[in-house]
Amino acid sequence: MALRINDIAPDFTADSTAGKISLHDWIGDSYAILFSHPKDFTPVCTTEFSAVAQLVPEFEARNTKVLGVSVDTVEEHLKWKHDIAQVAGVPANFPIIDDTSLAVSKAYDMLPAEAYLPEGRTPANTATVRTVFIIGPDKKIRLMMIYPMSVGRNFAEILRALDAVRATDGVPFATPANWVPGQDVILALSVPTEEGRAKFGEVDVKLPYLRFVKQPA
């Protein structure tokens, strides 16, 4: 069965560029972003991992750990990190796990429908191992994004989505289209308008079912 929002993220133990990692223990009380790619030393993925390298301080400021998944070995990852740093202008200070067995790719249902996995597989054989998972401190999957091989991921959007997940976690809010931190949030329908005013201040009623409040600090 495919993974769904609020499923517990499958736990695993794997070798990585930072040593052996057991996912749930590694996450601890943080949020986590698990993102994968089809193969080392490929052009789109090098730009993507470079973008992540540049954003590591932003993720850390949000109590979020980042973990890359690749179908290559740790030794290959360590060599590839030099290329990533060259493109990014900063070191790639996040772990990348060895998923040569495809155990993680299969557990997270990342493989394409027509996956063919011979020895010496090419990036095309694992083309849709291009998935992003945001996982909460409770180890539940909060968000999933899947990209085709030809489309580079927008990590500014992934960071924005992380902000939205964190802003609505455990509180009666949702974020509207194109929301960015600091903008108003939507008051949940479960909260009556007067109760919303008492708890959160002014309520901007656009429609009976669309009510905005200031994002709490």
C-alpha positions in Angstrom: 0.0 0.0 0.0 1.3 3.5 -0.9 2.3 5.8 1.9 -0.3 8.5 3.0 -0.2 11.7 4.9 -0.1 10.9 8.7 1.3 7.4 8.1 4.3 6.7 10.4 7.4 7.1 8.2 9.0 3.7 7.6 12.0 3.3 9.9 15.2 2.0 8.5 18.9 1.7 9.3 21.4 2.5 6.6 25.0 3.5 6.0 25.5 7.2 5.2 28.2 9.7 4.7 27.8 10.5 8.4 28.0 6.9 9.6 25.1 4.5 10.2 21.7 6.2 10.6 18.5 4.8 12.1 15.9 7.1 10.8 13.6 7.5 13.9 16.4 7.8 16.3 18.2 10.3 14.0 15.1 12.5 13.7 14.7 12.7 17.5 12.5 15.6 18.4 13.2 17.5 15.2 11.4 17.8 11.9 13.1 16.0 9.0 13.2 16.3 5.2 14.0 13.0 3.4 14.7 13.7 -0.3 16.0 11.3 -2.9 17.4 11.1 -6.4 18.2 8.5 -9.0 22.0 8.5 -9.1 25.2 10.4 -8.2 27.0 12.5 -10.7 23.9 13.5 -12.6 23.3 17.1 -13.7 19.9 18.0 -12.2 20.5 16.3 -8.9 23.9 18.1 -8.5 22.1 21.4 -8.8 19.4 20.2 -6.3 21.9 18.9 -3.7 23.8 22.2 -4.1 20.7 24.1 -3.4 20.2 22.0 -0.2 23.8 22.6 0.8 23.2 26.4 0.7 20.0 26.1 2.7 21.3 23.9 5.5 21.4 27.0 7.9 17.8 27.7 7.1 16.7 24.2 7.9 18.7 24.2 11.1 17.0 27.4 12.2 13.7 25.6 11.8 14.7 22.6 13.9 14.8 20.4 10.8 17.3 17.8 9.7 17.9 17.0 6.1 18.7 13.5 4.8 19.6 12.7 1.2 18.8 9.2 -0.3 20.8 7.8 -3.3 20.9 4.5 -5.0 24.7 4.7 -5.0 27.3 3.8 -2.3 28.7 6.0 0.5 32.1 6.0 -1.3 30.5 7.5 -4.4 28.5 10.0 -2.3 31.8 11.2 -0.7 33.3 11.8 -4.1 30.2 13.5 -5.4 30.1 15.8 -2.4 33.2 17.5 -3.9 31.2 18.4 -7.0 28.2 19.5 -5.0 30.5 21.9 -2.9 32.1 23.2 -6.1 28.7 24.1 -7.6 27.2 25.3 -4.2 30.1 27.3 -3.0 29.7 25.7 0.4 30.2 22.2 1.8 27.4 19.7 1.6 26.9 19.4 5.4 24.1 16.9 5.4 24.2 13.1 5.3 23.4 11.0 2.2 22.5 7.4 2.7 23.5 4.3 0.7 20.4 2.8 -0.9 22.1 0.5 -3.4 19.8 -2.3 -2.1 16.7 0.0 -3.0 15.3 -1.0 0.4 14.5 2.6 1.3 13.3 3.4 -2.2 10.9 0.5 -2.0 9.7 1.2 1.5 8.8 4.7 0.5 7.3 3.6 -2.8 9.6 5.9 -4.8 10.2 3.7 -7.9 8.6 4.3 -11.3 5.8 2.0 -12.4 8.0 0.4 -15.1 11.1 0.1 -12.9 13.7 -2.2 -14.4 16.6 -2.7 -12.0 19.4 -4.7 -13.7 23.0 -4.6 -12.5 24.7 -1.5 -13.8 21.3 0.4 -13.7 21.2 3.9 -15.1 19.4 7.0 -13.7 16.6 6.2 -16.1 16.0 2.9 -14.3 15.2 4.7 -11.1 13.8 7.8 -12.7 11.1 8.7 -10.2 13.3 8.2 -7.2 12.9 12.0 -7.0 10.6 12.4 -3.9 10.5 14.7 -0.9 9.0 13.8 2.4 8.5 16.2 5.3 8.4 14.2 8.5 7.3 15.5 11.9 8.9 14.9 15.3 6.1 12.3 15.9 7.6 10.5 12.9 4.4 11.0 10.8 4.6 12.0 7.2 3.3 15.5 6.9 3.9 16.2 3.2 5.0 14.4 0.0 6.2 15.8 -3.3 7.1 13.6 -6.3 9.0 15.0 -9.4 9.8 13.5 -12.8 13.4 13.2 -13.8 13.3 16.2 -16.1 12.0 18.7 -13.5 14.4 20.1 -10.9 12.9 20.6 -7.4 12.2 24.1 -6.1 13.8 24.0 -2.6 12.5 27.5 -1.9 9.0 26.0 -2.2 10.0 23.0 0.0 11.3 25.5 2.6 8.0 27.4 2.3 6.0 24.2 2.7 8.0 23.3 5.8 7.2 26.7 7.2 3.5 26.1 6.5 3.6 22.6 8.1 5.2 24.0 11.2 2.9 27.0 11.4 -0.2 24.8 11.4 1.1 21.9 13.5 -1.2 21.3 16.5 -3.1 24.6 16.1 -6.5 25.4 14.4 -5.0 27.1 11.3 -4.5 26.4 7.7 -2.5 28.4 5.2 -4.0 29.9 2.0 -2.6 29.6 -1.5 0.8 31.2 -1.9 1.2 31.8 1.8 4.6 32.9 3.2 5.5 33.3 6.8 4.1 36.4 8.4 1.0 36.5 6.3 -2.5 35.9 7.7 -3.6 32.3 8.3 -7.0 30.7 7.9 -9.0 30.0 11.0 -10.3 26.4 11.1 -14.0 25.9 10.7 -14.1 24.0 14.0 -13.5 27.4 15.8 -16.5 29.7 16.0 -15.7 33.3 15.0 -16.2 34.8 18.5 -14.0 32.1 20.0 -11.4 32.9 17.4 -11.5 36.6 18.3 -11.1 35.8 22.0 -8.1 33.6 21.3 -6.4 35.2 18.3 -7.6 38.8 18.0 -9.3 40.3 15.0 -11.0 37.8 12.6 -11.3 39.0 9.0 -14.4 37.2 7.6 -14.2 37.0 3.8 -16.9 34.4 3.6 -18.7 32.4 6.3 -16.2 29.6 5.7 -13.1 31.7 4.9 -11.9 33.6 7.9 -8.4 35.0 8.4 -6.4 35.8 11.6 -2.9 37.1 12.1 -0.3 34.4 12.3 0.6 34.1 16.0 4.2 34.9 16.9 
